[in-house]
């Protein structure tokens, strides 16, 4: 019975499901690996998602960073994950916490994350994901939109029951505006109003 | 010391070697009969099905080792160009059509989706995908080039959730120009984000 399973595994190739591999890269020195293990164990005990921590260490090795830089990056991510969980509350999923940690890294404040979470909790459609809003928020802040303005706009769109698809379109539209040289604040303001008006028109 | 050109002794020796060795007819017939009755190497005919090739277990092991060596060599070759860090994106076109949150192709279960990654890079010679789903291993997920369009693609089944990734274009690490960015430039250039809903089934 083992042979067909092995063959299937070999034939699965690139289309196969990839799961996060929870291994600390062996390329790192033993003391660094030990520090990372302790850090990740602490994060797990605290109920934080640990897959992003493994991924960060693996990415650091792939990009040729030295041990100190890898360790510092994982420590920083662990802190951001803790802050994000505090901002979103204990009921937040690992995916939401990870996306929120990324928004914090982009300059969004914990109070702004909490407001976004509250807006999302009041939405009528429960299948709309907070993670989508958090990813859009982090992207806008990374592209140069002032984080406070980006957080206010995304929170307003979520409060107005804008769909996940519309949020994604909103991000793409702002990105195009920025590439065209439009100032971030004015692009954000105009597009937020447009998307809110559109959501209002679609409301039954 | 130089040898003489076209020595006559060499010509004579080669002519002699080409001449047929006299063999008795009955000896030749016996030899051919023995060859015809001997089992053909590598062919197992004991079950009456001619042509079924049966490898000796050691031969199978040797073949497996050979394949493993070839795979390891290929992996080493790819990693040797994929491990270099660079933020250059000049090779990458801006016409990539990966949606902001990659649209999943219908999959077989709700816990994962098949996601198609696409990058327009006509002048690139090698493109790979690295990310949280493949241990950032540049040898794990090469993209395939459409010669007509210069577009590189690969489809992966990913578990539901948020995944961080980047492309490696001829050794340069670059974010997906069509996807949301992650604010995680700890090691140089930022990465991209793909969300897999796992809802299609």
Contacts between the chains, C-beta under 8 A, distances in Angstrom:
chain1	res1	chain2	res2	distance
A	14	B	141	5.8
A	14	B	142	8.0
A	14	B	154	5.7
A	14	B	155	7.1
A	14	B	156	6.0
A	15	B	114	6.8
A	15	B	155	6.0
A	15	B	156	6.7
A	15	B	157	5.7
A	16	B	156	7.9
A	16	B	157	6.1
A	17	B	112	5.1
A	17	B	157	4.4
A	17	B	158	7.0
A	17	B	159	6.2
A	18	B	133	3.7
A	18	B	134	5.4
A	18	B	156	6.2
A	18	B	157	7.4
A	18	B	158	6.0
A	18	B	159	7.5
A	19	B	133	7.3
A	19	B	159	5.7
A	20	B	132	6.0
A	20	B	133	6.8
A	20	B	159	8.0
A	21	B	135	4.8
A	23	B	135	7.4
A	51	B	132	7.0
A	52	B	132	7.3
A	52	B	164	7.9
A	55	B	131	7.9
A	55	B	132	3.8
A	55	B	136	7.4
A	55	B	164	6.6
A	56	B	184	7.8
A	56	B	186	7.0
A	58	B	132	7.8
A	58	B	135	5.0
A	58	B	136	4.6
A	59	B	130	7.9
A	59	B	132	7.8
A	59	B	136	4.8
A	59	B	164	7.8
A	59	B	186	7.7
A	59	B	187	6.4
A	59	B	191	7.7
A	60	B	186	7.1
A	60	B	187	5.6
A	61	B	136	7.3
A	62	B	82	7.8
A	62	B	83	6.8
A	62	B	130	6.2
A	62	B	136	3.7
A	62	B	137	7.3
A	62	B	138	7.1
A	63	B	85	5.0
A	63	B	136	7.9
A	63	B	173	6.7
A	63	B	187	4.0
A	63	B	188	6.0
A	64	B	83	6.1
A	64	B	84	7.3
A	64	B	85	5.1
A	64	B	187	7.9
A	65	B	186	7.7
A	65	B	187	4.9
A	69	B	186	7.5
A	69	B	187	7.1
A	73	B	186	3.9
A	73	B	187	7.0
A	76	B	186	7.4
A	77	B	184	7.9
A	77	B	186	8.0
A	94	B	161	7.9
A	95	B	161	5.1
A	95	B	162	5.0
A	98	B	162	5.7
A	99	B	162	5.6
A	102	B	182	5.6
A	102	B	183	5.4
A	102	B	184	6.3
A	102	B	193	7.8
A	103	B	183	7.3
A	105	B	183	4.3
A	105	B	184	6.3
A	106	B	183	3.5
A	107	B	183	7.8
A	129	B	195	7.6
A	129	B	197	7.7
A	131	B	162	6.0
A	131	B	195	6.2
A	132	B	101	6.7
A	132	B	195	6.5
A	135	B	101	7.4
A	135	B	162	7.0
A	135	B	180	5.2
A	135	B	193	5.4
A	135	B	195	6.3
A	136	B	180	6.8
A	138	B	180	7.4
A	138	B	181	7.6
A	138	B	182	6.8
A	138	B	183	5.2
A	138	B	193	7.8
A	139	B	180	3.9
A	139	B	181	5.1
A	139	B	193	7.4
A	141	B	183	6.6
A	142	B	181	4.6
A	142	B	182	7.4
A	142	B	183	4.6
A	142	B	190	6.5
A	143	B	181	6.7
A	164	B	101	7.7
A	168	B	99	7.5
A	168	B	100	4.5
A	168	B	101	5.4
A	171	B	100	5.8
A	171	B	180	6.3
A	172	B	100	5.6
